[in-house]
Amino acid sequence: MKPTAEIPPIRWWQGLILAIQFLTRLPTPQLQTFHPQWLAASARWFAPVGLLLGSLLWLAVRLGALHDPWLGALAGLLLWISVTGGLHLDGLADLSDAMGAAHRSRERFFEVLKDPHVGSFGVIALVMAICSKLVLLMLLAQQGSHLAGLLLIPAWARLFAPFWSATLPALAPGSGERFAWQPPWATQGVSLLALLGLSAWLAPSLLSAPLAGLLWWGYLKHKLGGMTGDCLGAGIEVCEILLLGLLLTPSVFPG
């Protein structure tokens, strides 16, 4: 439930720092104060932070691919995981374990979701996700011509998270619920238009990227009837894999 207590307004630079701290392990200045409500306001910076991550990813793959496509893919994957701290992979593993062990029992689903240990379903999901990214990155590095799209994939995937949070019921309290306290619709719209423009310029196949976010929204709506923070993290991982595959497909747009 959204708190009603008055809190100091967050400044733009505080929101940016919080977004970097939440989504990455990159060093940032430490904030002297913090209010949980500020996390919702920081969501407006998720797409720009995704662009920062995408720039680092593109650079790692590009430099490694100068020697060999597999080396470029490995460099990109290692950077991707290390810079994000495996945050979203953890959500994917937790959600996979919970859904695999629930056996249609809602109580069992939440019990497993809260368990910090990783089970067999989670391990399988992690292996599949990591292998998928490695192979897709290698194919992109080998192809070369669509590498610029890597700049945009992390931004697209992170743009979706506040939308999922604001439009799906929260199944449990946590960070996922907080994003719905103050949905940044105006800035989300600006980020969406900016990413569409950049996609048209750098990687036209990514103009279909919003479909990946809608597919995950539909999956959560149908399968769970809502979302948790782990659902958001898992969705980011799934969407990144889908967008890597989309980047490899021949563009249907001219130019």
NUVOTI-739294 format. One record per residue: y, x, z of N, C-alpha, C, CB in turn. Coordinates in steps of 0.2 Angstrom, whole numbers, padded with zeros to 4 digits, always signed. Each point is the difference from the previous one (the first is absolute). Glycine has a CB too. Layout:
YXZYXZYXZYXZ ...
END
This chain:
-0006+0004+0000+0006-0004+0000+0006+0004+0000-0006-0009+0006 +0011+0007-0010+0006+0004+0000+0004+0000+0006+0001-0002-0012 +0001+0008+0015+0004+0000+0006+0007-0003-0001-0007+0010+0004 +0010-0013+0001+0006-0002+0000+0006+0004+0004-0005-0011-0001 +0003+0016+0004+0004+0004+0004+0005+0004-0005-0009+0001+0010 +0015+0000-0008+0005+0003-0004-0002+0008+0001+0009-0009+0002 -0008+0012-0008-0002+0007-0001+0006+0003-0004-0013-0001+0001 +0015+0008+0000+0005+0003-0004-0002+0000-0007+0003+0007+0010 +0002-0008-0015-0002+0000-0007-0002+0007-0002+0008-0009-0002 -0013+0009-0002-0002+0007-0003+0004+0002-0005-0012-0003+0003 +0014+0010-0003+0004+0003-0006-0005+0002-0005+0009+0004+0008 -0006-0003-0014-0004+0001-0006-0004+0006+0001+0008-0006-0007 -0005+0011+0010-0004+0007+0000-0005-0001+0005+0010+0006-0003 -0010-0010+0009-0005-0001+0004-0006-0003-0003+0009-0001+0009 -0007-0004-0013-0006-0004-0004-0004+0005-0004+0007-0011+0000 -0003+0015-0004-0003+0005-0004-0005+0005+0004+0010-0001-0008 -0007+0003+0013-0004+0005+0005-0006-0004+0002+0010+0007+0004 -0010-0013-0002-0005-0004+0003-0006-0001-0006+0008-0005+0009 -0005+0004-0015-0005-0001-0005-0004+0006-0002+0008-0009-0004 -0004+0015+0004-0004+0006-0001-0005+0002+0005+0011+0004-0006 -0009-0005+0013-0004+0001+0005-0006-0005+0000+0010+0004+0007 -0009-0010-0009-0006-0005+0000-0005+0002-0005+0008-0009+0005 -0005+0010-0011-0004+0001-0006-0003+0007-0002+0006-0010-0004 -0003+0015+0007-0002+0007-0001+0000+0004+0006+0005-0001-0011 -0007+0007+0010+0000+0005+0005+0005+0005-0001-0012-0002+0002 +0017+0001-0006+0005+0005-0002+0005+0000+0006-0001-0003-0012 +0004+0009+0013+0004+0001+0006+0007-0003-0001-0005+0011+0002 +0007-0014+0003+0007-0004+0000+0003+0001+0007-0005-0009-0008 +0012+0008+0008+0003+0000+0006-0002-0005+0005+0010+0004-0006 -0010-0003+0012-0003-0005+0005+0006-0005+0002-0009+0009+0004 +0007-0015-0004+0005-0005+0002+0000+0000+0008-0002-0007-0010 +0008+0006+0013+0001+0000+0007-0002-0007+0003+0010+0008-0001 -0010-0013-0003-0002-0007+0002-0004-0003-0005+0010-0001+0007 -0014-0003-0005-0005-0004-0004-0001-0007+0002-0005+0011-0004 +0005-0016+0000-0001-0007+0002-0006-0002-0005+0012-0003+0004 -0017+0000-0002-0005-0002-0005+0002-0005-0005-0008+0001+0009 +0013-0005-0008+0003-0004-0005+0003+0004-0006+0003-0008+0009 -0001+0014-0008+0003+0004-0005-0005+0002-0005+0007+0005+0008 -0014-0005-0007-0005+0001-0005+0000-0005-0005-0007+0005+0009 +0009-0011-0008+0000-0005-0005+0006+0002-0005-0004-0009+0007 +0010+0011-0004+0006+0002-0004-0002+0006-0004+0008-0005+0008 -0012+0009-0006-0001+0007-0003-0004-0002-0007+0000+0007+0011 -0003-0013-0011-0005-0001-0006+0004+0000-0007-0007-0007+0008 +0014+0006-0007+0004+0001-0007+0000+0007-0003+0007-0009+0005 -0010+0014-0001+0000+0006-0002-0007+0002-0003+0009+0003+0008 -0014-0007-0007-0007+0001-0002+0000+0003-0007-0004-0009+0008 +0007+0005-0013-0001+0002-0007+0004+0007-0001-0001-0012-0004 +0007+0013+0006+0003+0007+0000-0005+0006+0003+0012-0006+0000 -0015+0004+0006-0004+0005+0003-0006+0001-0005+0004-0003+0012 -0007-0002-0015-0005+0001-0005+0002+0004-0006-0004-0011+0004 +0010+0011-0006+0002+0004-0005+0000+0007+0002+0007-0009-0005 -0005+0010+0011+0000+0007+0003-0007+0003+0000+0010-0002+0007 -0015-0002-0005-0007+0002+0000-0002+0001-0007-0002-0007+0011 +0004+0002-0016-0003+0001-0007+0003+0006-0003+0000-0012-0001 +0006+0014+0003+0003+0007-0003-0005+0006+0003+0012-0005+0000 -0013+0005+0006-0005+0005+0002-0007+0000-0003+0007-0001+0011 -0009-0005-0012-0007-0001-0003+0000+0002-0007-0002-0010+0007 +0007+0008-0011+0001+0003-0007+0001+0007+0000+0005-0011-0003 -0002+0014+0007+0001+0007+0000-0006+0004+0002+0012-0001+0003 -0016-0001+0002-0006+0003+0001-0005-0001-0005+0002-0003+0012 -0003-0003-0015-0005+0000-0006+0003+0004-0006-0003-0012+0004 +0009+0012-0005+0003+0003-0006-0001+0008+0000+0008-0009-0001 -0007+0012+0007-0001+0007+0001-0007+0002+0000+0010+0000+0007 -0015-0004-0004-0007+0001+0000-0003+0000-0007+0000-0004+0012 +0003-0001-0015-0003-0001-0007+0002+0005-0005+0000-0012+0002 +0005+0016+0000+0001+0006-0005-0006+0005+0000+0012-0001+0003 -0016+0001+0002-0006+0004+0000-0006-0004-0002+0005+0007+0009 -0006-0013-0006-0006-0004-0002+0001-0007+0003-0007+0010+0000 +0005-0016-0004+0001-0006+0002-0003-0002+0007+0001-0003-0012 -0007+0006+0013-0003-0002+0006+0004+0003+0006-0011+0000-0006 +0014+0006+0005+0004+0003+0005+0006-0004+0001-0004+0011-0003 +0007-0014-0002+0006-0004+0001-0002-0006+0004+0005+0004-0011 -0010-0007+0009-0003-0006+0004-0001+0001+0007-0005-0004-0011 +0002+0010+0012-0001+0002+0007+0006+0001+0004-0011+0005-0003 +0016-0001+0000+0006+0001+0003+0004-0007+0002+0000+0012-0006 +0000-0016+0001+0003-0006+0001-0003-0005+0005+0003+0001-0011 -0010-0001+0011-0003-0004+0005+0001+0003+0007-0009-0003-0008 +0009+0009+0009+0001+0004+0007+0007-0002+0002-0009+0009-0003 +0014-0008-0001+0006-0001+0002+0001-0008+0002+0004+0010-0008 -0007-0014+0004+0001-0007+0001-0002-0002+0007-0002-0002-0013 -0004+0004+0015-0003-0001+0006+0004+0003+0006-0012-0001-0006 +0013+0007+0005+0004+0004+0005+0007-0002+0002-0007+0010-0003 +0010-0012-0002+0007-0002+0001+0000-0007+0003+0004+0007-0010 -0008-0012+0008-0001-0006+0003-0004+0000+0007+0001-0005-0012 -0004+0010+0013-0004+0000+0006-0006-0004+0000+0010+0003+0006 -0012-0005-0012-0006-0005+0000+0001-0007+0003-0007+0011+0000 +0014-0012+0001+0001-0007+0003-0003-0006-0003+0011+0006+0003 -0010-0006-0010-0003-0006-0003-0007+0000-0002+0011-0001-0005 -0014+0007+0005-0007+0001+0000-0003-0002+0006+0001+0009-0008 +0002-0008+0014-0002-0003+0006-0001-0007+0000+0005+0010+0006 +0000-0014-0009+0001-0007+0000-0006-0002-0005+0012+0000+0002 -0013+0003-0007-0006-0002-0005-0006+0001+0004+0006+0004-0010 -0008+0001+0013-0006+0001+0004-0001-0006+0005+0001+0013-0002 +0004-0014+0006+0000-0005+0005-0002-0007-0003+0008+0007+0007 -0004-0009-0012-0001-0006-0003-0007-0001-0003+0012-0001-0002 -0014+0007-0001-0007-0001-0003-0005+0000+0005+0004+0007-0009 -0004-0004+0015-0005-0001+0005+0001-0007+0003+0001+0012+0003 +0005-0015-0002+0000-0006+0003-0003-0006-0005+0010+0004+0006 -0008-0003-0012-0003-0005-0005-0007+0001-0001+0011+0000-0006 -0014+0006+0006-0007+0001-0001-0004-0002+0006+0003+0009-0007 +0000-0009+0013-0004-0001+0006+0001-0007+0003+0000+0012+0002 +0005-0016-0005+0002-0006+0003-0005-0006-0001+0012+0003-0003 -0016-0003-0003-0005-0005-0001+0003-0007+0001-0009+0008+0004 +0015-0009-0007+0004-0006+0001+0002-0003+0007-0006-0003-0010 +0006+0008+0014+0002-0001+0007+0007+0003+0001-0012+0000+0004 +0017-0005-0003+0007+0002+0001+0000+0005+0006+0004-0011-0005 -0007+0009+0011+0000+0004+0006-0002+0007-0001-0001-0010+0007 -0005+0010-0011-0003+0007-0002+0005+0004-0004-0012-0005+0001 +0015+0002-0006+0005+0003-0004+0005+0004+0004-0002-0009-0009 +0005+0005+0013+0006+0004+0004-0003+0005+0005+0007-0011-0001 -0013+0010+0004-0003+0004+0004-0001+0007-0003-0006-0009+0006 +0003+0009-0012-0001+0006-0004+0006+0003-0003-0011-0004-0003 +0016+0000+0002+0006+0002-0003+0004+0005+0005+0001-0010-0007 -0002+0008+0014+0003+0004+0005-0004+0006+0002+0005-0011+0004 -0011+0011-0006-0004+0006+0002+0003+0006-0003-0010-0007+0001 +0011+0013+0002+0003+0006-0003-0005+0004-0003+0008+0000+0009 -0015-0002-0008-0005+0004-0004-0001-0002-0007-0005+0002+0011 +0003+0002-0015-0001-0001-0007-0007-0001-0001+0010+0006-0004 -0012-0012+0001-0007-0002-0002-0002+0002-0007+0001-0009+0009 -0007+0007-0011-0003+0001-0006+0005-0003-0006-0012+0001+0005 +0014-0007-0004+0004-0003-0005+0006+0003-0001-0005-0011+0003 +0008+0014+0002+0007+0003+0000-0001+0007-0004+0003-0006+0011 -0009+0010-0009-0001+0006-0003-0001-0001-0008-0005+0004+0011 +0001-0009-0013-0001-0001-0007+0007-0002-0003-0012-0004+0002 +0016+0000+0001+0006-0002-0003+0005+0007-0001-0001-0012+0005 +0001+0016+0000+0004+0006+0000-0003+0005-0006+0002-0001+0012 -0008+0002-0012-0003+0004-0006+0001-0003-0007-0009+0003+0008 +0009-0010-0008+0001-0003-0007+0008+0001-0002-0010-0008+0002 +0014+0007+0003+0007+0001-0001+0002+0007-0002+0002-0010+0008 -0004+0015-0004+0002+0007-0001-0003+0002-0007+0000+0002+0013 -0007-0004-0014-0002+0002-0007+0003-0003-0005-0011+0002+0005 +0013-0008-0005+0004-0004-0005+0006+0004-0002-0005-0011+0004 +0009+0012+0002+0006+0004-0001-0001+0007-0003+0005-0007+0009 -0010+0010-0007-0001+0007-0003-0001+0000-0007-0004+0003+0011 -0001-0008-0013-0002+0000-0007+0006-0003-0005-0012-0002+0004 +0016-0003-0001+0005-0003-0004+0006+0006-0001-0003-0012+0004 +0004+0015+0002+0005+0006-0001-0002+0005-0005+0004-0002+0012 -0010+0004-0012-0003+0005-0005+0001-0003-0007-0008+0004+0009 +0007-0010-0010+0001-0003-0007+0007+0000-0002-0010-0007+0002 +0014+0006+0003+0007+0000-0002+0003+0007-0001+0001-0010+0007 -0004+0014-0003+0002+0007-0001-0002+0003-0007+0000+0002+0013 -0006-0004-0014-0003+0002-0007+0004-0003-0006-0011+0001+0006 +0013-0007-0005+0003-0004-0005+0007+0003-0001-0006-0010+0002 +0010+0011+0004+0006+0003+0000+0006-0004-0002-0006+0010-0003 +0005-0014-0002+0006-0004-0002+0003-0006+0005-0005+0003-0012 +0000-0005+0016+0002-0005+0005+0002+0002+0007-0007-0008-0007 +0007+0014+0008+0001+0003+0007+0006-0002+0003-0006+0010-0003 +0011-0012-0001+0007-0002+0003-0001-0006+0004+0006+0005-0009 -0011-0009+0007-0001-0007+0004-0002+0001+0007-0004-0004-0010 +0001+0011+0012-0001+0001+0007+0006+0000+0004-0010+0007-0004 +0016-0006+0002+0006-0001+0004+0001-0007+0002+0005+0009-0007 -0008-0014+0004+0001-0007+0002-0005-0003+0004+0007-0001-0011 -0013+0003+0010-0006-0004+0003+0001+0000+0008-0008+0004-0010 +0009+0001+0013+0001-0001+0008+0006-0005+0001-0005+0011+0002 +0010-0011-0006+0005-0005+0002-0002-0007-0002+0009+0009-0003 -0012-0010-0002-0002-0007-0002-0005-0003+0006+0001+0003-0012 -0006+0001+0014-0004-0002+0005+0003-0001+0007-0009+0006-0006 +0014-0002+0007+0004-0002+0007+0005-0005-0001-0002+0012+0003 +0004-0014-0009+0004-0005-0001-0003-0007+0002+0006+0006-0009 -0013-0006+0008-0003-0006+0001-0001-0002+0008-0006+0002-0011 +0005+0003+0015-0001-0001+0007+0004-0005+0004-0004+0011+0000 +0011-0010-0001+0004-0005+0004-0001-0007-0003+0008+0009+0002 -0009-0010-0009-0002-0006-0003-0006-0004+0003+0006+0004-0011 -0011+0000+0012-0006-0002+0002+0001-0003+0008-0007+0008-0008 +0010-0004+0011+0002-0001+0007+0004-0007+0001-0001+0012+0003 +0006-0013-0007+0004-0005+0001-0002-0007-0003+0009+0008-0001 -0015-0007-0003-0002-0006-0004-0007-0002+0002+0007+0003-0009 -0010+0001+0014-0007-0002+0002+0001-0001+0008-0006+0006-0010 +0002-0010+0013+0000-0001+0007-0003+0006+0004-0001-0012-0002 +0004+0014+0007-0003+0006+0004-0006-0002+0004+0012+0005+0001 -0017-0002-0002-0006-0001+0003-0001+0003+0007-0005-0001-0011 +0009+0006+0012+0001+0004+0007+0006+0003+0000-0012+0002+0000 +0015-0001+0007+0006+0003+0000-0001+0008-0001+0004-0008+0009 +0002+0011-0011+0000+0007-0002+0005+0001-0005-0012+0001+0002 +0012+0005-0005+0005+0003-0005+0001-0005-0006-0002+0012+0004 -0004-0014-0006+0000-0005-0006+0004-0006+0001-0011+0004-0003 +0011-0007+0009+0003-0006+0002+0008+0002+0000-0010-0005+0007 +0012+0011-0005+0007+0001+0001+0004+0000-0006-0003+0007+0010 +0000-0005-0016+0003+0000-0006+0003-0007-0002-0007+0010-0004 +0003-0015+0007+0003-0007-0002+0005-0003+0004-0011-0002-0003 +0013+0006+0008+0006-0002+0005+0006+0000-0004-0006+0005+0010 +0007-0001-0015+0007+0001-0003-0002+0002-0008+0006+0003+0011 -0009-0008-0015-0002+0002-0006+0006+0003-0004-0009-0009+0000 +0009+0015-0003+0006+0002-0004+0000-0002-0007+0000+0010+0007 +0001-0017-0008-0001-0002-0007+0005+0002-0005-0004-0010+0005 +0010+0011-0003+0005+0003-0005-0001+0007-0002+0008-0007+0006 -0010+0011-0001-0001+0007-0002-0007+0001-0004+0007+0004+0010 -0012-0009-0008-0006+0000-0003+0001-0002-0008-0006-0003+0011 +0011-0001-0012+0001-0002-0007+0003+0005-0004+0002-0011+0004 +0003+0015+0000+0003+0006-0004-0006+0005-0001+0011-0002+0006 -0015+0003-0001-0005+0005-0001-0005-0002-0006+0001+0003+0012 -0003-0009-0012-0004-0003-0006+0003+0001-0006-0004-0008+0007 +0011+0007-0008+0003+0001-0007+0000+0007-0001+0007-0010+0002 -0005+0014+0003+0000+0008-0002-0007+0002-0002+0009+0001+0009 -0014-0003-0006-0007+0002-0002-0002-0002-0006-0003+0000+0012 +0005-0006-0014-0001-0003-0007+0004+0004-0005-0002-0011+0005 +0008+0013-0003+0004+0004-0005-0003+0007-0001+0010-0006+0003 -0012+0009+0002-0003+0007+0000-0007-0001-0003+0006+0004+0010 -0010-0009-0009-0006-0001-0004+0001+0000-0007-0005-0006+0010 +0010+0002-0012+0001-0001-0007+0002+0007-0004+0003-0012+0003 +0000+0016+0001+0002+0006-0002-0006+0006+0000+0012-0003+0004 -0015+0003+0002-0005+0005+0001-0007-0001-0002+0007+0004+0009 -0009-0011-0007-0007-0002-0001-0001-0007-0001-0003+0009+0007 +0004-0011-0013+0001-0008-0002-0007-0004+0003+0007+0003-0010 -0012+0001+0010-0006-0004+0003+0001-0003+0007-0007+0007-0008 +0011-0003+0012+0001-0002+0007+0005-0006+0000-0002+0012+0003 +0004-0015-0008+0004-0006+0000-0004-0006+0002+0007+0004-0009 -0014-0003+0009-0005-0005+0002-0001+0001+0008-0005-0001-0012 +0008+0006+0015-0002+0002+0007+0001-0006+0005+0004+0012-0003 +0001-0016+0002+0000-0006+0005-0006-0004+0000+0012+0000-0002 -0016+0000-0003-0007-0004+0000-0004+0003+0005+0001-0003-0012 -0001+0009+0013-0005+0003+0005+0002-0002+0007-0001+0010-0007 +0007-0011+0009+0003-0002+0006-0002-0008+0001+0009+0009+0000 -0009-0012-0005-0001-0008+0000-0008-0001+0001+0010-0002-0007 -0014+0007+0004-0007-0001+0000-0002+0002+0007-0002+0003-0011 +0005+0002+0015-0002+0001+0007+0002-0006+0004+0001+0013-0002 +0005-0015+0001+0003-0006+0004-0005-0006-0001+0012+0004-0002 -0015-0005-0004-0004-0006-0001-0007+0001+0003+0006-0002-0010 -0008+0009+0010-0006+0001+0004+0000-0001+0007-0002+0009-0009 +0008-0007+0012+0000-0001+0007+0001-0007+0002+0006+0011+0001 -0002-0015-0005+0001-0007+0001-0007-0004+0000+0012+0001-0005 -0016+0001+0000-0006-0003-0001-0006+0002+0005+0003-0001-0012 -0003+0007+0013-0005+0003+0004+0001-0001+0008-0003+0008-0009 +0009-0006+0011+0002+0000+0007+0005-0005+0002-0002+0012+0000 +0006-0015-0004+0005-0005+0001+0006+0003+0003-0009-0008+0002 +0009+0015-0002+0006+0003+0003+0000+0008+0000+0001-0010+0008 +0002+0013-0004+0000+0008-0001+0001+0003+0007+0005-0001-0011 -0007+0007+0012+0002+0004+0005+0003+0007-0002-0010-0005+0007 +0011+0009-0003+0003+0007-0002-0005+0004-0004+0007+0000+0010 -0014-0001-0008-0005+0004-0004-0001-0003-0007-0006+0002+0011 +0008-0009-0012-0001-0003-0006+0006+0003-0005-0005-0011+0005 +0011+0012-0002+0005+0003-0004-0002+0007-0002+0009-0007+0006 -0011+0011-0001-0002+0007-0002-0006+0000-0005+0004+0004+0011 -0009-0008-0011-0005-0001-0004+0003-0002-0007-0009-0002+0009 +0013-0002-0009+0003-0003-0007+0004+0006-0003+0001-0011+0005 +0002+0015-0002+0004+0006-0003-0005+0004-0003+0009+0000+0009 -0015+0002-0006-0005+0004-0003-0003-0003-0006-0002+0004+0011 +0000-0011-0010-0003-0003-0006+0005+0000-0006-0007-0007+0008 +0014+0005-0007+0005+0000-0005+0001+0006-0003+0005-0009+0006 -0005+0015-0002+0001+0006-0003-0006+0002-0005+0006+0004+0010 -0012-0006-0008-0006+0002-0005+0001-0005-0006-0007+0003+0010 +0009-0009-0009+0000-0004-0006+0006+0002-0005-0004-0010+0007 +0009+0013-0004+0006+0002-0004-0002+0006-0003+0008-0005+0007 -0012+0010-0004-0002+0006-0004-0004-0002-0006+0000+0006+0011 -0004-0011-0010-0004-0002-0006+0004-0003-0005-0010-0002+0008 +0015-0002-0006+0005-0003-0005+0004+0005-0003+0001-0010+0007 +0000+0015-0004+0004+0006-0003-0004+0003-0006+0006+0002+0011 -0013-0002-0010-0004+0003-0005-0001-0005-0006-0005+0006+0009 +0006-0012-0009-0001-0005-0005+0006+0001-0006-0006-0008+0008 +0004+0007-0014+0005+0001-0005+0005-0006+0001-0008+0005-0008 +0014-0003+0007+0006-0005+0001+0000-0005-0005+0007+0009+0006 -0005-0015-0004+0000-0005-0005+0007-0001-0002-0010-0006+0005 +0015+0010-0003+0007+0000-0001+0002+0005-0005+0002-0005+0011 +0002+0004-0016+0002+0005-0005+0004+0005+0003+0000-0009-0008 -0001+0015+0005+0004+0006+0002-0004+0004+0006+0010-0006-0003 
END
